Amino acid sequence: MQGRNSLLVSKYLLTFIVFSIAILGLSKHQVKDITIGQLYVQQCDVVNAKGDQDFNVYLPVNLRVSELAKQLCEDTLKGSIYSRVSISWQPRESLTSDLIISQQFNLMMHRAHAITGLLPNWKDFYLQSISLPSYETFWFSHNKNISVTPDYFTNKRIGLLADKKSASGYLMPMSQITQAGVTLTKEQLHLYPNREVLIDDFLREKIDLMPSTMHIQQLMEWPVEKRLLITEPNAQLSWFISNNTPQNLSTALTVAVKEYQTKLFSGLPRTTYAKPKVTTL
Amino acid sequence: MKLKAVAIYLVVSLCLSLHAWHSASSSLKQLLMTELPTLTDASLRNSLDEQQELNRISKQLVTTLQFVAVDNILPIKLIERLQVTQLQLLKVTERNSYDSALKWTFNGQKIAMQISTKADFKLVNIALVSLLLTFVFWKSQLVLNRLCTLISKDRDMTKHSNSIDAKNNLQHDCAAFKLLSSKTKLPADELKAICEKGDVKMLSTNQLHWFIIAINNDLSIESALTVAKQPDSLVFDLENQCVIIHGLHIRLAKTPLFYYYWYAQREVNHLPPYLNPPLNKSDMESAQQLSKLMSKYKGHQKAIRDLQEGGLKGKTLDQNRNKIKAELQKVLGELADEYLFISERDIKTARYKYRLNAQGKSITI
């Protein structure tokens, strides 16, 4: 009887294995290559477009992009030769000289010195429009009486942006303390990939000092004696319009960016981090 | 058979569809996991609110990936395309730890992806492929069965010297085989021949037992089949001194045969069970009937004389019933019980009364 059973078992086993392989093999599907495209772009279609050109915008930070996109698509560029608006906040290092020469962006928010660094004769390609109201950058601290001296900075944990082209997040504070003769050790210096993480860590008191503008609610309410203005170097953000953008649009564009700026400096966002309430015993 | 085929067909089509969907979906996830970390990183670098940006990216991805084209290894596709119904990128915090394998890190911050997909099945193709697979499955079973039989035959030949082993290893679909091999002493090859007869396959278990008894009583296979197919019957052939039970001739000793006949006669005449006569008073009337019967069919003179002189005694009845029982059991084994006596105690006299078990059988006298 054993012989018969083992024959049966091997028969069923063989059938099961062969058919499992057949079923799995015959039904193995794969996704064809998908193109996701860059994610640092917000796009919209222009209302009543009369042409099919793209209108590209560059911003150094993705603040309120959807509002700017809406403004451009539904109002400023309505009925123009542009059919599609793309607003990009790509990493600064990917903004190359070639992109300036090819006038990839019709509208850019940037610093003049940074564009000069990329292409000294940028004025052949771009027209500098209005500047953003000069906003101030501060050192923020958890303690009073900040002073930019080597003594004060000893053993302090400093948070900066890893993006070394950021004026407020790296260039301004770094040049100020270097001029004052401060040298930071590796352990002292913490570099962050973006502002949110930097501010979050500061509010959690993981770092003692950080440079920032007052663009979020918690920092606007920060006690005056716990912050210090960074004055050097004075670099303003400006808007640049490419020369190949129709002249008749520049006035409308200026109006649009002015409106956007107003929004930027009104009702500032809060960070997700909420400071825990201190209870005194 | 039909039901089995339909069941296999359904299981096959279900497996095909599910695996097609699952494989396409995991291939999409894999692709996203290689692409998304770099892409989201570039976008998050200049973002002020990471979760808000992740939400925006998620929405954008759902739009981009609404319909994803898929390919099969076969030229025939079981899924037309995959639809991403939901996609959400989330920052993993202490409060929400997503048990998803789809995670990557942006600056020490874990980002998780939740995704669900829907498949647009090509039902016609699934039906066709399933049908094909079921057909191949069915055919392969037949081939395998034949192969198994061949292998067993081969083994049978090699182990012929040991007939028991040979019997055990014999492989075929005859249900009777096991029973036959255990209850008869036929050689394996003959058994196999018997089992492959269509008539034998049709026998019920009860008939099969009669068949075995007939075989064991040296009847030919054909005669044994006739016996097996007979209805339950009891026929007395006093001329030839035998009873024919279920078509099977059984010779009995003269005296027990007459008593057997006498009980049967009572059954045919619908008389009540016969109460054993008391020790001190033998039954003269019944003795008269029996002695007449015995004289007619040349019974033993001693038995006749005993009856005429001493009447019918309980002890004689017991002895003869026991003889009948022994004789029938020798031939019929367990099946004999069906043709023996049923006893019950009389409440008044506390003596036993007996009658022939005639239920459901024809008795011919």
Boltz contact constraints between the chains, C-beta under 6 A:
constraints:
  - contact:
      token1: [A, 1]
      token2: [B, 168]
      max_distance: 6.0
  - contact:
      token1: [A, 3]
      token2: [B, 169]
      max_distance: 6.0
  - contact:
      token1: [A, 4]
      token2: [B, 171]
      max_distance: 6.0
  - contact:
      token1: [A, 7]
      token2: [B, 148]
      max_distance: 6.0
  - contact:
      token1: [A, 11]
      token2: [B, 144]
      max_distance: 6.0
  - contact:
      token1: [A, 23]
      token2: [B, 15]
      max_distance: 6.0
  - contact:
      token1: [A, 23]
      token2: [B, 16]
      max_distance: 6.0
  - contact:
      token1: [A, 24]
      token2: [B, 19]
      max_distance: 6.0
  - contact:
      token1: [A, 26]
      token2: [B, 74]
      max_distance: 6.0
  - contact:
      token1: [A, 27]
      token2: [B, 16]
      max_distance: 6.0
  - contact:
      token1: [A, 27]
      token2: [B, 19]
      max_distance: 6.0
  - contact:
      token1: [A, 27]
      token2: [B, 20]
      max_distance: 6.0
  - contact:
      token1: [A, 27]
      token2: [B, 78]
      max_distance: 6.0
  - contact:
      token1: [A, 28]
      token2: [B, 23]
      max_distance: 6.0
  - contact:
      token1: [A, 28]
      token2: [B, 73]
      max_distance: 6.0
  - contact:
      token1: [A, 29]
      token2: [B, 20]
      max_distance: 6.0
  - contact:
      token1: [A, 29]
      token2: [B, 23]
      max_distance: 6.0
  - contact:
      token1: [A, 29]
      token2: [B, 24]
      max_distance: 6.0
  - contact:
      token1: [A, 29]
      token2: [B, 70]
      max_distance: 6.0
  - contact:
      token1: [A, 29]
      token2: [B, 72]
      max_distance: 6.0
  - contact:
      token1: [A, 29]
      token2: [B, 79]
      max_distance: 6.0
  - contact:
      token1: [A, 30]
      token2: [B, 27]
      max_distance: 6.0
  - contact:
      token1: [A, 30]
      token2: [B, 71]
      max_distance: 6.0
  - contact:
      token1: [A, 31]
      token2: [B, 27]
      max_distance: 6.0
  - contact:
      token1: [A, 31]
      token2: [B, 28]
      max_distance: 6.0
  - contact:
      token1: [A, 31]
      token2: [B, 31]
      max_distance: 6.0
  - contact:
      token1: [A, 31]
      token2: [B, 68]
      max_distance: 6.0
  - contact:
      token1: [A, 31]
      token2: [B, 70]
      max_distance: 6.0
  - contact:
      token1: [A, 32]
      token2: [B, 69]
      max_distance: 6.0
  - contact:
      token1: [A, 32]
      token2: [B, 71]
      max_distance: 6.0
  - contact:
      token1: [A, 36]
      token2: [B, 35]
      max_distance: 6.0
  - contact:
      token1: [A, 36]
      token2: [B, 64]
      max_distance: 6.0
  - contact:
      token1: [A, 39]
      token2: [B, 39]
      max_distance: 6.0
  - contact:
      token1: [A, 39]
      token2: [B, 43]
      max_distance: 6.0
  - contact:
      token1: [A, 39]
      token2: [B, 57]
      max_distance: 6.0
  - contact:
      token1: [A, 40]
      token2: [B, 42]
      max_distance: 6.0
  - contact:
      token1: [A, 40]
      token2: [B, 43]
      max_distance: 6.0
  - contact:
      token1: [A, 61]
      token2: [B, 46]
      max_distance: 6.0
  - contact:
      token1: [A, 62]
      token2: [B, 46]
      max_distance: 6.0
  - contact:
      token1: [A, 62]
      token2: [B, 47]
      max_distance: 6.0
  - contact:
      token1: [A, 63]
      token2: [B, 48]
      max_distance: 6.0
  - contact:
      token1: [A, 89]
      token2: [B, 46]
      max_distance: 6.0
  - contact:
      token1: [A, 91]
      token2: [B, 42]
      max_distance: 6.0
  - contact:
      token1: [A, 91]
      token2: [B, 45]
      max_distance: 6.0
  - contact:
      token1: [A, 193]
      token2: [B, 45]
      max_distance: 6.0
  - contact:
      token1: [A, 193]
      token2: [B, 107]
      max_distance: 6.0
  - contact:
      token1: [A, 194]
      token2: [B, 45]
      max_distance: 6.0
  - contact:
      token1: [A, 194]
      token2: [B, 47]
      max_distance: 6.0
  - contact:
      token1: [A, 195]
      token2: [B, 48]
      max_distance: 6.0
  - contact:
      token1: [A, 196]
      token2: [B, 48]
      max_distance: 6.0
  - contact:
      token1: [A, 196]
      token2: [B, 50]
      max_distance: 6.0
  - contact:
      token1: [A, 197]
      token2: [B, 107]
      max_distance: 6.0
